[in-house]
């Protein structure tokens, strides 16, 4: 069932039943398992069109603050920029090339078949 509205109001944004709140989405992005009540949302997230893009966006939401932290370490400015960029590009490349395996692992983690 689709529920309309982002915060329960009629804003015109479709939400799936079992859509996790903000804190659960952060935990999900970090790799934690969601409760069974969010299983339909997880299935949709990992099998519907655009799942690769959502996976990369979740990864970037986690890695950009990490790279900013790396960029704040004491060094010459160009070294800080290059260390942050190296971490961001290498980790994003790894997520992109292993997306199918990450997806299968996530589905198994939540007790879902592919």
URNORDA-V19814 format. One line per field, one symbol per residue. ss: DSSP state (@ for helix, = for strand, . for the rest). Layout:
ss: ???
This chain:
ss: .===.........===.....@@@@@@@@......@@@@@@@@@@@@...@@@@@@@@@@@@@@@@@@@@@.....@@@@@@@@@@@@@@@@@@@@@.@@@@@@@@@@@.....
